[in-house]
Amino acid sequence: MSESRRAVILVSGGLDSTTVLALARSQGYACYTLSFDYGQRHRAELLAAERVSAALGDVEHKVVNLNLDSIGGSALTDTAIAVPEEETEGIPITYVPARNTVFLSIALGWAEVLGANNIFIGVNAVDYSGYPDCRPEYIASFEAMANLATKAGVEGNRITIHTPLMDMGKGQIIAAGLALGVDYSLTVSCYQATEDGLACGKCDSCRLRRQGFQDAGVPDPTRYL
């Protein structure tokens, strides 16, 4: 396999990143999947990430341990902050400070080790929660930094950050994944899923996911409490 066809795929175990993995595979990339145990309360997603990586034929799946819960500041990393179950204005408390910057930085490091010039991430600027690190301007800025700050970039081996879902609605994302054979029953999206992966059906992520299946016109395979 040519190093130029290797790719690091950020995989959370959720709907979006699973679709991105399927898309990257369909484009002929050898996929190295990367997940993070970062102190999140919804740890069932880590098992889901392992499941979908295996199901979609990754080359290697790596889990990196971080302790973002040590700084808190988010309902996803601080159990003292309740996950909102109603829509809120502005950037929600489920935003994890600097999460995508940290994740992409580690993905960048692994890509250099692998000799991979491509990183895929499932950020989306249509049906999403309003997180600032999911916007196209952010991704463009990170990619510019990546090519300034790495041996690969300096030597002319340009690194590209792929965001194939950026302009897609949830229904479109689901339709694209189903066309590639994705089994969404393997995924977990809920911000407060049980250890067994049962979804609350009330958080922002659950609402967006449920609406996505309705928009796609297909049954929702999510297991709810």
Number of C-alpha atoms within 10 A of each C-alpha: 7 9 14 16 16 22 30 30 31 26 31 28 25 22 26 23 22 30 28 25 30 25 19 23 17 11 10 11 23 23 27 25 27 22 22 21 16 19 17 24 20 19 21 24 30 20 18 22 28 22 14 28 27 14 13 18 16 20 14 13 18 16 15 12 11 14 13 21 18 11 11 18 17 21 22 24 23 20 13 11 14 13 20 15 14 9 12 11 6 9 11 17 17 22 18 21 18 11 13 20 14 13 18 22 14 15 25 25 14 18 22 19 10 15 18 26 21 24 25 24 27 22 24 24 18 15 19 16 19 16 19 15 20 20 16 16 10 14 21 14 10 19 19 16 12 22 19 14 12 16 13 19 18 12 9 9 16 19 23 21 21 20 18 18 22 19 15 15 19 25 21 16 23 25 20 19 21 16 9 15 12 22 16 19 13 21 28 31 27 25 25 26 23 17 13 12 23 17 23 19 22 19 21 22 23 22 16 20 26 19 15 22 20 14 15 18 12 13 9 15 13 21 15 14 10
